[in-house]
Amino acid sequence: MNQQYPSVLLENAVNELAALPVVGRKTALRLALHILRRDPGYAERLSSSLLTLRRDINYCRECHNICDTEICGICANPSRDHSTVCVVENVKEVMAIENTSQFHGVYHVLGGIISPIEGIGPADLEIDSLIGRVASGDVKEVILALRTTMEGDTTNFFLYRKLEPY
């Protein structure tokens, strides 16, 4: 094994941090060294919060947004317009739209978009629950807020065809 770090423990930490999206090896090394400079309690709090996040996070049974309870705060809010549903790819889009304070409806998080190249088909997404929400008759408007790529357009068209009867 060609070790480029003075410690196998440091190398292991860098490898794990570098596996995160948009974190290269240089940034991973900076993060690992930063953690080493902090008091040991910092690393314990960081690891504990990540373990708790992974173990205890919930997904809203209505919209599939992340939350701490069975129903997220948006879906539980009676002042939101539950007849308008904004369909988004992931939780990050919910957060971005919510930061504008302009949308007063509710969301539906698909958990991705259709991408045959990546092996993601309609069955891998939260589409059936969206159709169920619309079929219930309570939804009057569906806003498809997916990215304008080939995959996003494919997903938009698929959803349009599935929701057209309603």
Protein Blocks (a to p, Z undefined) as FASTA:
>chain_A
ZZfbfbfklmmmmmmmmmpghiafklmmmmmmmmmmpcfklmmmmmmmmmmmmmmpccdf
klopacfbfbdfklmpmkbcfkbccddfblmlmmmmmmnomaccdcddehiacdfknopa
fklpcfklmmmmmmnopambdcddbdfdfklmmmmmmmmmmmmmZZ
